[in-house]
Amino acid sequence: MKFAAVDIGSNAVRLLLARVIEEGDGAFIKKEVLVRMPLRLGDDAFRSGSISIEKRARLMETMLGFKHLIAAYEPLDFAAYATSAMREARNAPEVVTGIADAAGISVEIIDGAREAEVVVANHVEQRLNPRRKYLYVDVGGGSTEVSLIVHGRMIESASFAVGTVRLLRERPTDRALSSLKTWVRERRKEHGSMTAIGSGGNINTIFKLARVRQGRPLTTRQVRAIHKDLSSRSLEERIVDLGLRPDRADVIVHASRLYLAVMKWGKIDRIHVPEVGLADGIVHLLYERHRARRST
């Protein structure tokens, strides 16, 4: 079964074409195509409160391209979600209407709570120790989502307006950062020891730089070492020597700092990195919806 997911984020816009393969009582996702366009809508939304004409034009061209790729892939279903940048853009409804008219793609702008739910829909914790408590952490361009999983069930989640693109533009985030710190510390105090699960492009990049064997978690020491190395390099060195994309190279230091902060506040010494993100969660939700329809 084939599905398609579009993630319109603050730093990039992604299209995931994926096949869900059922095995016995379970199923797993096989990623077949991932297209990433570095539009950085957050540059506009967080600075001026709207998406510029130039960025809108690039977004429309991107969505037109995605339309043709989706049609060629012939998925059973697809969905497109937009997150932090579009949440804050005054002209987001106009942009969404333009995408629907030009590309025939209906975009849903989801709030932070829904974004956290979609990330958790990947259910990575089910493949780990079910007796542990897990803190899902997704550091994006415009926001950071955290969710607490206890005995395989999501207890609560929250979204905070702290993201790498915001920090790159030096937008004041002291209040949001303080709220995130308080939230994580209170969950640690109430629920005790937690293990982190990181999702999204930033932690995936950190994981690859650490060269940890697939399936093994990153330790706090390893994340700190990567952060120290990244901080010591210029932007050009991160691009040339480490092979990072320009739009990742300039935000990755902020991302590693945020992950370290969350791990410190939660007294967490390990973070699992399954290399999934919002788009993967969308595919999971589409599959679950298809399976529910099939059983009726």
C-alpha positions as CSV (number, residue, x, y, z in Angstrom):
1,M,0.0,0.0,0.0
2,K,1.4,3.4,-1.0
3,F,0.8,6.7,0.7
4,A,2.2,10.3,0.3
5,A,2.8,13.0,2.9
6,V,3.7,16.7,2.5
7,D,5.2,18.5,5.5
8,I,5.3,22.3,5.0
9,G,7.8,23.3,7.8
10,S,9.5,26.5,8.8
11,N,12.9,25.5,7.4
12,A,11.9,23.2,4.5
13,V,9.1,21.6,2.6
14,R,9.1,17.8,2.2
15,L,7.3,15.2,0.2
16,L,7.5,11.6,1.4
17,L,6.4,8.8,-0.9
18,A,6.2,5.6,1.2
19,R,5.0,2.0,1.0
20,V,3.4,0.4,4.0
21,I,4.1,-3.3,4.2
22,E,2.0,-5.5,6.4
23,E,3.6,-8.5,8.2
24,G,1.4,-10.6,10.4
25,D,-0.3,-8.3,13.0
26,G,2.1,-5.5,12.3
27,A,3.2,-3.2,9.5
28,F,6.3,-1.1,8.7
29,I,7.0,1.8,6.4
30,K,9.4,1.6,3.6
31,K,10.5,5.1,2.5
32,E,10.7,5.1,-1.3
33,V,11.2,8.8,-2.2
34,L,11.9,11.8,0.0
35,V,12.0,15.2,-1.7
36,R,13.2,18.2,0.4
37,M,13.0,21.8,-0.7
38,P,14.8,24.4,1.5
39,L,12.3,27.2,1.3
40,R,12.7,28.5,4.9
41,L,9.2,30.0,5.2
42,G,10.1,30.9,8.8
43,D,12.4,33.7,7.6
44,D,9.3,35.6,6.5
45,A,6.7,34.4,9.1
46,F,8.8,35.0,12.2
47,R,10.2,38.3,11.0
48,S,7.3,40.1,9.3
49,G,4.3,37.9,10.2
50,S,3.5,36.9,6.6
51,I,4.8,34.9,3.7
52,S,6.4,37.1,1.1
53,I,5.4,37.1,-2.6
54,E,8.8,35.6,-3.5
55,K,8.4,32.7,-1.0
56,R,4.8,32.2,-2.0
57,A,5.8,31.8,-5.6
58,R,8.5,29.3,-4.8
59,L,6.1,27.4,-2.5
60,M,3.5,27.2,-5.3
61,E,6.1,25.9,-7.8
62,T,7.2,23.3,-5.2
63,M,3.6,22.1,-4.6
64,L,3.0,21.9,-8.3
65,G,6.0,19.6,-8.6
66,F,4.8,17.6,-5.7
67,K,1.3,17.3,-7.4
68,H,2.9,15.6,-10.4
69,L,5.1,13.3,-8.3
70,I,2.1,12.2,-6.2
71,A,0.0,11.6,-9.3
72,A,2.8,9.5,-10.8
73,Y,3.2,7.5,-7.6
74,E,-0.5,6.7,-7.4
75,P,-0.9,6.5,-3.6
76,L,-4.0,5.2,-1.9
77,D,-4.2,8.4,0.0
78,F,-2.1,11.5,0.8
79,A,-2.2,14.5,3.2
80,A,-0.4,17.8,3.5
81,Y,0.2,19.5,6.9
82,A,1.7,22.9,7.6
83,T,3.3,23.8,10.9
84,S,4.8,26.8,12.8
85,A,5.6,29.3,10.0
86,M,2.2,28.9,8.5
87,R,0.5,29.0,11.9
88,E,2.0,32.5,12.4
89,A,1.7,33.9,9.0
90,R,-1.3,36.4,8.6
91,N,-1.7,35.5,5.0
92,A,-1.6,31.7,5.5
93,P,-5.3,31.2,4.5
94,E,-4.6,33.0,1.2
95,V,-1.5,30.9,0.7
96,V,-3.5,27.7,1.4
97,T,-6.2,28.7,-1.0
98,G,-3.6,29.5,-3.7
99,I,-2.1,26.0,-3.3
100,A,-5.5,24.4,-3.6
101,D,-6.3,26.3,-6.7
102,A,-2.9,25.8,-8.4
103,A,-2.0,22.3,-7.4
104,G,-5.2,20.8,-6.1
105,I,-3.6,20.0,-2.8
106,S,-5.6,20.7,0.4
107,V,-3.2,21.9,3.1
108,E,-4.2,21.6,6.8
109,I,-2.5,24.1,9.1
110,I,-2.1,22.1,12.4
111,D,-1.5,23.6,15.8
112,G,1.4,22.5,18.1
113,A,-0.6,19.9,20.0
114,R,-1.7,18.2,16.8
115,E,1.9,18.4,15.5
116,A,3.1,16.5,18.6
117,E,0.4,13.9,18.1
118,V,1.4,13.3,14.5
119,V,5.1,12.9,15.5
120,V,4.2,10.4,18.2
121,A,2.0,8.5,15.6
122,N,5.3,6.9,14.5
123,H,5.1,4.8,17.7
124,V,8.8,4.3,18.0
125,E,8.4,3.5,21.7
126,Q,6.6,0.2,20.8
127,R,9.9,-1.1,19.4
128,L,11.8,-0.2,22.6
129,N,11.3,-1.3,26.2
130,P,7.6,-0.9,26.9
131,R,8.3,-0.5,30.7
132,R,10.3,2.7,30.2
133,K,9.0,6.2,30.1
134,Y,9.8,8.1,27.0
135,L,10.0,11.8,26.1
136,Y,9.5,12.5,22.4
137,V,11.5,15.6,21.4
138,D,11.2,17.2,18.0
139,V,13.2,20.4,17.5
140,G,12.0,22.1,14.3
141,G,12.6,25.5,12.7
142,G,9.8,27.3,14.4
143,S,8.8,25.2,17.4
144,T,9.8,22.3,19.7
145,E,7.3,19.6,20.4
146,V,7.6,17.3,23.5
147,S,5.4,14.4,24.4
148,L,5.5,12.1,27.4
149,I,4.8,8.3,26.8
150,V,4.2,6.1,29.8
151,H,3.6,2.4,29.4
152,G,3.0,2.8,25.6
153,R,0.4,5.6,26.1
154,M,0.8,9.3,25.4
155,I,0.1,11.0,28.7
156,E,0.5,14.6,27.5
157,S,2.3,16.8,25.0
158,A,3.1,20.4,24.5
159,S,4.5,22.7,21.8
160,F,6.8,25.7,22.4
161,A,7.7,28.5,20.1
162,V,11.4,27.8,20.3
163,G,13.0,26.7,17.0
164,T,16.3,26.9,15.1
165,V,15.2,29.4,12.5
166,R,13.8,31.7,15.3
167,L,17.1,31.4,17.2
168,L,19.1,32.0,14.0
169,R,17.2,35.3,13.5
170,E,17.8,36.1,17.2
171,R,14.0,36.5,17.8
172,P,13.5,36.7,21.6
173,T,12.3,33.4,22.9
174,D,13.1,33.7,26.6
175,R,9.6,33.1,27.7
176,A,9.0,30.1,25.5
177,L,12.4,28.6,26.4
178,S,11.6,29.1,30.1
179,S,8.2,27.4,29.6
180,L,9.8,24.5,27.9
181,K,12.4,24.2,30.7
182,T,9.6,24.2,33.3
183,W,7.5,21.6,31.5
184,V,10.4,19.1,31.1
185,R,11.5,19.6,34.7
186,E,8.0,19.1,36.1
187,R,7.5,15.8,34.1
188,R,10.8,14.6,35.4
189,K,9.9,15.4,38.9
190,E,6.4,13.7,38.6
191,H,7.3,10.7,36.5
192,G,10.9,10.0,37.3
193,S,13.6,8.6,35.0
194,M,12.9,9.1,31.2
195,T,14.6,8.1,28.0
196,A,14.4,10.5,25.0
197,I,13.3,9.8,21.5
198,G,14.4,12.4,19.0
199,S,12.7,13.0,15.6
200,G,13.2,15.4,12.7
201,G,16.0,16.4,10.4
202,N,18.1,18.1,13.1
203,I,18.6,15.1,15.4
204,N,18.9,12.8,12.4
205,T,21.9,14.9,11.2
206,I,23.4,14.8,14.7
207,F,23.0,11.0,14.8
208,K,24.8,10.6,11.4
209,L,27.6,12.9,12.5
210,A,28.1,10.8,15.6
211,R,28.4,7.7,13.5
212,V,26.5,5.6,16.0
213,R,25.4,2.1,14.9
214,Q,21.8,2.0,13.7
215,G,19.5,1.0,16.6
216,R,21.8,2.3,19.3
217,P,20.9,5.4,21.2
218,L,23.0,8.6,21.4
219,T,24.4,9.4,24.8
220,T,24.5,12.9,26.3
221,R,28.3,12.8,26.0
222,Q,28.1,12.1,22.3
223,V,25.6,14.9,21.6
224,R,27.7,17.3,23.6
225,A,30.8,16.3,21.6
226,I,29.0,16.9,18.3
227,H,27.7,20.2,19.6
228,K,31.3,21.2,20.6
229,D,32.7,20.2,17.2
230,L,29.9,22.0,15.3
231,S,30.3,25.2,17.4
232,S,34.1,25.2,16.7
233,R,33.6,25.2,12.9
234,S,32.6,28.0,10.6
235,L,29.5,27.8,8.4
236,E,31.7,27.0,5.4
237,E,33.5,24.3,7.2
238,R,30.3,22.6,8.2
239,I,29.2,22.6,4.6
240,V,32.5,21.6,3.0
241,D,34.1,19.4,5.6
242,L,31.0,17.8,7.1
243,G,28.9,17.8,3.9
244,L,25.9,19.5,5.5
245,R,23.3,21.3,3.4
246,P,23.6,25.1,3.8
247,D,20.1,25.4,5.3
248,R,21.1,22.7,7.8
249,A,24.6,23.9,8.5
250,D,23.5,27.3,9.8
251,V,20.8,25.9,12.3
252,I,22.4,22.7,13.5
253,V,24.3,24.3,16.3
254,H,21.1,25.8,17.8
255,A,19.4,22.4,17.4
256,S,22.1,20.5,19.2
257,R,22.0,23.1,22.0
258,L,18.3,22.7,22.4
259,Y,18.5,18.9,22.5
260,L,21.2,19.1,25.1
261,A,19.1,21.6,27.2
262,V,16.1,19.3,27.1
263,M,18.2,16.3,28.1
264,K,19.8,18.3,30.9
265,W,16.4,19.5,32.3
266,G,15.0,16.0,32.1
267,K,18.1,14.4,33.5
268,I,18.2,12.2,30.4
269,D,21.4,10.4,29.4
270,R,20.2,8.7,26.2
271,I,18.2,9.6,23.1
272,H,17.0,7.1,20.5
273,V,17.1,8.4,17.0
274,P,14.8,6.3,14.7
275,E,15.3,8.8,11.8
276,V,11.6,9.7,11.4
277,G,9.7,13.0,11.4
278,L,6.4,14.6,10.8
279,A,6.0,13.2,7.3
280,D,6.5,9.6,8.6
281,G,3.8,10.3,11.2
282,I,1.4,11.4,8.5
283,V,1.9,8.2,6.6
284,H,1.2,6.2,9.8
285,L,-2.1,8.1,10.3
286,L,-3.1,7.6,6.7
287,Y,-2.4,3.9,7.0
288,E,-4.4,3.6,10.2
289,R,-7.3,5.4,8.6
290,H,-7.2,3.1,5.6
291,R,-7.1,0.0,7.8
292,A,-10.1,1.3,9.8
293,R,-12.1,1.8,6.7
294,R,-11.1,-1.6,5.4
295,S,-12.3,-3.3,8.6
296,T,-15.8,-1.7,8.4
